[in-house]
Structure formats: C-alpha cells, structure tokens
Amino acid sequence: MTSRDTIFALGTGAGRAAIAVIRISGPRAGEALKAVAGKRPPPRQASFAVLRDPETGEMLDRGLALFFPGPASSTGEDYSELQLHGGRAVVEGALAALHRLPGLRPAEPGEFARRSFANGKLDLSQAEALADLIDAQTEAQRRQALRVAGGALRRRVEAWRAALVESLAMVEAELDFSDEADVGAFSPARLSALLSPLARDMRAALQLAPASERMRDGFLVMILGRPNVGKSTLINALTRRDLAIVSPIPGTTRDMIEAHLDIGGMPVTLIDTAGLREAADAIERIGVDRTLARVETADLALWLSDSAEAPPDHEIETIRVATKTDLTPAPLGVIGVCALSGEGLETLAAAIEARARARLGDGAASLIVRERHRLALEQAVESIGSILVGGEALELQAEALRRASRALGRIVGAVDVEEILDAVFSRFCIGK
C-alpha cells in the first residue's frame, strides 16, 4: 500500500438512499472517471454522464461526474467523484466496475482523510475534529467539532510554537554566539517576558479542557433511588421509548442501562441503575456495587424518592426528584414528576440542561477537546515552567524549549506521529 495507489470508496451511508457519492483519489482518478463516465469533465464542474461498466459496456446508471486536479483538491491529489442514485444494486455495480480497473483498490478506513493530512490539507487536530463532527449528536457537539475542524486549535498551537521558536533563538544565540560583537547581551528578563504570558495562555486553555473532553462523551447523569421509586419509568419517559423493564418486583433492574439524549442541544447520558438497598441475592448485589462505583464518575445525580427521603451523602451534585406526584405532592423545593402523565418532565429536563451547560459550556470556546491534546499541552507547560522557576543552565533551558515545541507539534501532527496516525485514522469510517 503506497501513496501512489488510487483508492475509491462510497462516501455516503450504505443502504437505500436518494443519492450516493463515490470518491476516487490518486494518480489514476481522472482515468477512472473517464473509463466509467466516458469523459473527464472540466475541473470543478459537475457534468451529466451515463455511467457504464468499462469491461462490458453495460449501463450502470445516469448521474454526475466531477474532477478536481491535485493539489487543489480535498486530498491534495487528483480526485474524482461520481454522484449516482443510492440504490444498493446501483452502488455495488459502480464499485465493482471501479474495482476491476487496473491500479485501483478500495480505500481503508480514514484513508481519504489521512491523505489530506499527508498533503497538508488539514492537520491532525482538524482530522480528529472531522471524526467528531461525523459523530456529533447535539448542537453543542457540532459547534465544538466545527471550531476545531476550522483550525482554531491549529492557529493557537502555531502561535505558541512561534513564541517558543523566538525564545529558543535567544537562548541558542547566547550559547553559540555570545562572543560575537553584533549579538546583544542575553536578557533573562526578556525571556521571561516572552514565556510568562505564553504559559498563562496555555494554562487558560487547559482549564477549559475537562469540559471540552466531556462534551465529546456527554454529560453523565445517574438516576438513583430505592427500588420501585420509578427510576426505570422515568428514563423511559425521558427517552420516549421502552428502554428499561418496568415491574413492581423490587430488584428488577440489576445492571446499568444507558440512554443518550439531546437536551436543549447538550449531550446528556442518562444511566438507570439498580435500586439502592440491601441486595436480596448475589446478582442484585453486583448491580448495586456497580452503581455505587459509577456514581463517583458522574457529573450529576437524580435522587428519586416517593416518600420525601433525603439522598445519601456523596461528592457529586444532586437534584432531588419526587416521583408519583399523582399520588403524593412533591415537598417544597423538590422537583415533582409523574412519568405516566408527563407532569414535571420539562422542569426536570430544564434543570439537567442548565447544569450541563454550566459544566460544559456551549462548545463555542472549545480548544483542547481530547485527552491526547491535553497531555501534550501539559508537557509543554511543564517544560516552560521549569525555565520560569529559574536557576537552570542555558543548555537545559534550550532543551526544555525544544521539548515544549515537540509536545505542541504532536497536537497537530508535526512530529512523532506515526503511531498516533494509525490510531486516529483507523477509527474513521471507510470513505472518509
């Protein structure tokens, strides 16, 4: 497998659809287009074409053909596109015809994006953001992914690295040319003036990182309470489907059930849990233990009670919810719900949304959105901090600046990235 291969793949979802888009990238992309469409249209112009199997001449479909010569294409290579009807037989016929052409092969997962990265069309942080954009399920997740995909992180990293290069130049000049008349005296104060605001800016970005990372995974809400207080009924009502089994028998829910929701544009993961009580058997005990362990990782707990019982003590923020308000009114200051009638559900959803928004933001200021980014930036800040503390020899300061620059380079894929590339692009779908 080399970069000289010409690859092809379905770029839209599989299955029955109104249209399908087949992507082709590589040195033979133009030849392949001509072989199937009978012509290679002018660059960047859609042209109607009868699509045929080059081997048999049989008509496959009527559609549109487009050609984008490299390097002015999404992958930086010659790139072609077929837009045809989205029936399964049509798509499979077109893909089979391309597969029989010499020099063409099916693309591997993420290979189009990887070629875009290799040819400088996007950096690694932007490639990761494209994957996040595909996976985005809420408005806030979409906004965050678009911000990074648009180059917000790349531009900030470039500015940080430029300041590091300037600082390293000062230190290297003092080390190598201090005896030259035209080289000014080294100034530790000037170096500190460059690095101090740089470190502050990096730390400010790190402060937002936990919320941005959580935005990708969702705001985690645990539904807690004694058996039979209505936990499973509530999650079914909020998701509007029969997700959990509802039964008057205590201990019915023995394992955690997850539901992913969009509440006011915020990604929220609800988890129905086993009722908290002395377990009647070993299997139920496992469910209760898992609930107690998972609570420690949650962002919010809903404590459900039909008897005004106070929640147990734990670290995370808790919303008290009185259930079955058709039978017993909610105490003062407690959100009352009746999952069967829907009473109070909007109030509860609004309370969850407010807490999710306060914790995660809205994605508009997101920058460090992955653990990989955060760890690299923490390494850079640590290296800069060792210089600002003072007392290190210039040789050690120069090495610390190089370490910081390399750490930032890993965020955008500038250095030491082969294993990272394999991990990132293998998670993409085929055709992206």
Residue pairs with C-beta under 8 A, 6 or more apart in sequence:
1 108
3 115
3 118
4 26
4 27
5 26
5 103
5 105
6 24
6 25
6 26
6 27
6 28
6 29
6 32
6 103
6 104
6 105
7 24
7 25
7 26
7 104
7 105
7 106
7 107
7 108
7 111
7 112
8 22
8 23
8 24
8 25
8 32
8 95
8 98
8 99
8 104
8 105
8 106
8 107
9 22
9 23
9 106
9 107
9 111
9 112
9 430
9 431
10 20
10 21
10 22
10 23
10 91
10 95
10 430
10 431
11 21
11 22
11 23
11 81
11 112
11 431
11 432
12 19
12 20
12 21
12 86
12 431
14 88
14 91
15 86
15 88
16 86
16 87
16 88
17 86
18 85
18 86
19 83
19 84
19 85
19 86
20 83
20 84
20 85
20 86
20 90
20 91
21 81
21 82
21 83
22 81
22 82
22 84
22 91
22 94
22 95
22 98
23 79
23 80
23 81
23 107
23 112
23 431
24 32
24 33
24 79
24 80
24 81
24 82
24 98
24 104
25 73
25 75
25 77
25 78
25 79
25 80
25 107
25 112
25 115
26 77
26 78
26 103
26 104
27 77
27 78
27 103
28 78
28 101
28 103
28 104
29 67
29 77
29 78
29 79
29 80
30 40
30 67
30 69
30 78
30 80
31 101
32 80
32 98
32 101
32 104
33 40
33 65
33 67
33 80
33 82
34 40
35 54
35 101
36 51
36 52
36 53
36 54
36 60
36 65
36 82
36 94
36 97
36 98
37 47
37 49
37 50
37 51
37 65
37 82
38 49
38 50
38 52
39 47
39 49
39 65
40 65
40 67
40 80
41 47
41 49
41 65
41 66
41 67
42 67
43 67
43 68
43 69
43 72
44 66
44 67
44 68
45 66
46 64
46 65
46 66
46 83
47 64
47 65
47 66
48 62
48 63
48 64
48 65
49 62
49 63
49 64
49 65
50 59
50 62
51 59
51 60
51 61
51 62
51 63
51 65
51 82
51 84
51 94
52 58
52 59
52 60
52 97
53 60
53 93
53 96
53 97
54 97
54 100
54 101
55 97
55 100
60 84
60 90
60 93
60 94
60 97
61 84
61 85
61 90
61 93
61 94
62 84
63 82
63 83
63 84
63 85
64 81
64 82
64 83
64 84
65 80
65 81
65 82
65 83
66 80
66 81
66 83
67 78
67 79
67 80
67 81
68 74
68 78
68 79
68 80
68 81
69 78
70 76
70 77
70 78
70 79
70 119
71 77
71 119
73 79
74 112
74 116
74 121
75 112
75 115
75 116
75 119
75 121
76 115
76 116
76 118
76 119
76 120
76 121
77 115
77 119
82 94
84 90
84 91
84 94
95 106
98 104
99 105
99 106
106 430
107 430
107 431
108 430
109 425
109 426
109 427
109 428
109 429
109 430
109 432
110 424
110 425
110 426
110 427
110 428
110 429
110 432
111 425
112 431
112 432
113 122
113 127
113 130
113 131
113 425
113 428
113 432
114 127
114 421
114 425
116 122
116 127
117 123
117 124
117 127
117 413
117 421
117 425
122 130
122 149
123 151
123 154
123 412
123 413
123 414
124 411
124 412
124 413
124 417
124 420
124 421
124 424
125 148
125 153
125 154
125 157
125 373
125 411
125 412
125 413
126 148
126 149
126 150
126 151
126 153
126 154
127 413
127 424
127 425
128 148
128 369
128 370
128 424
129 145
129 146
129 147
129 148
129 149
129 153
129 369
130 145
130 149
130 432
131 424
131 427
131 428
131 432
132 141
132 144
132 145
132 148
132 149
132 216
132 369
133 142
133 145
133 146
133 149
134 429
134 432
135 141
136 142
136 144
136 145
137 260
137 262
137 267
138 262
138 265
138 266
138 267
139 262
139 265
139 363
140 215
140 265
140 266
140 267
140 360
140 361
140 362
140 363
141 215
141 216
141 267
141 363
142 363
143 362
143 363
143 364
143 366
144 212
144 215
144 216
144 363
144 364
144 366
144 369
145 363
145 369
147 363
147 364
147 366
147 367
148 366
148 367
148 369
152 366
152 367
153 367
153 368
153 369
153 373
153 411
153 412
154 412
156 205
156 367
157 408
157 411
157 412
158 412
160 198
160 201
160 202
160 380
160 408
161 405
161 408
161 409
163 194
163 195
163 198
164 198
164 384
164 401
164 404
164 405
164 408
165 405
166 194
167 191
167 194
167 195
167 401
168 398
168 401
168 402
168 405
170 186
170 187
170 190
170 191
170 194
171 186
171 191
171 394
171 397
171 398
171 401
172 398
173 183
173 186
174 183
174 186
174 394
175 394
175 395
175 398
177 183
178 186
186 394
188 390
191 387
191 397
192 388
195 384
195 387
195 388
196 388
198 384
199 381
199 384
199 385
199 388
202 377
202 380
202 381
202 384
203 381
205 367
205 368
205 377
206 368
206 374
206 377
206 378
206 381
208 361
208 365
208 366
208 367
208 368
209 367
209 368
209 369
209 373
209 374
209 377
211 359
211 360
211 361
211 366
212 360
212 361
212 363
212 366
212 367
212 368
212 369
213 368
213 369
213 370
213 371
213 374
214 220
214 299
214 359
214 360
215 267
215 360
215 361
215 363
215 366
215 369
216 369
216 370
217 267
217 269
218 260
218 267
218 268
218 269
219 266
219 267
219 268
219 269
219 299
219 300
219 352
219 355
219 356
219 359
219 360
220 269
220 271
220 297
220 298
220 299
220 300
221 268
221 269
221 270
221 271
221 298
221 299
221 300
221 301
221 302
221 352
222 271
222 273
222 291
222 294
222 295
222 298
222 300
222 301
222 302
222 316
223 231
223 234
223 235
223 270
223 271
223 272
223 273
223 301
223 302
223 304
224 231
224 273
224 276
224 291
224 295
224 301
224 302
224 303
224 304
224 311
225 231
225 275
225 276
225 303
225 304
225 305
225 323
226 275
226 276
226 277
226 305
226 309
227 250
227 251
227 252
227 275
227 276
227 277
228 248
228 250
228 275
229 275
229 304
229 305
229 306
229 323
229 324
230 304
230 306
230 323
230 324
230 339
231 244
231 253
231 272
231 273
231 275
231 304
232 243
232 244
232 245
232 246
232 252
232 253
232 257
232 272
233 246
233 323
233 339
233 340
234 302
234 304
234 321
234 323
234 337
234 339
235 243
235 244
235 257
235 259
235 270
235 272
236 242
236 243
236 244
236 246
236 339
237 339
237 340
237 342
237 345
238 259
238 261
238 270
238 345
238 348
238 349
239 259
239 261
239 270
243 257
243 259
243 272
244 253
244 257
244 272
245 252
245 253
246 252
250 275
250 277
250 280
251 274
251 275
251 277
251 279
251 280
251 281
251 284
253 272
253 273
253 274
253 275
253 287
254 274
254 283
254 284
254 286
254 287
255 274
255 287
255 290
256 271
256 272
256 273
256 274
256 287
256 290
256 291
256 294
257 271
257 272
258 269
258 270
258 271
259 269
259 270
259 271
259 272
260 267
260 268
260 269
260 270
261 267
261 268
261 269
261 270
262 268
263 349
263 352
263 353
263 356
264 349
264 350
264 353
264 356
264 357
265 362
266 353
266 356
266 357
266 360
267 356
268 352
268 353
268 356
271 294
271 298
273 287
273 290
273 291
273 294
274 284
274 287
274 288
274 290
274 291
275 288
276 288
276 291
276 292
276 312
277 288
279 285
279 287
279 288
295 301
295 314
295 316
296 314
296 315
296 316
298 316
299 316
299 317
299 355
299 356
299 359
300 316
300 317
300 318
300 319
300 352
300 355
300 356
301 311
301 314
301 316
301 317
301 318
301 319
302 318
302 319
302 321
302 348
302 352
303 311
303 318
303 319
303 320
303 321
304 321
304 323
305 311
305 320
305 321
305 322
305 323
306 322
306 323
306 324
306 327
306 328
307 328
308 322
308 331
308 334
310 320
311 318
311 320
317 355
319 335
319 348
319 351
319 352
319 355
320 333
320 334
320 335
321 334
321 335
321 336
321 337
321 348
322 328
322 329
322 330
322 331
322 334
322 335
322 336
322 337
323 337
323 338
323 339
324 338
325 336
325 337
325 338
325 343
325 344
326 338
326 340
326 341
326 343
329 336
330 336
330 344
335 344
335 347
335 348
335 351
336 343
336 344
337 343
337 344
337 345
337 347
337 348
338 344
339 345
368 374
368 377
372 410
372 411
372 420
373 411
376 407
376 408
376 410
376 411
377 407
377 408
377 411
379 403
379 404
379 407
380 403
380 404
380 405
380 407
380 408
381 404
383 400
383 401
383 403
383 404
383 407
384 400
384 401
384 404
386 392
386 396
386 400
387 397
387 400
387 401
392 400
406 415
406 416
408 414
409 415
409 416
410 416
410 417
410 420
413 420
413 421
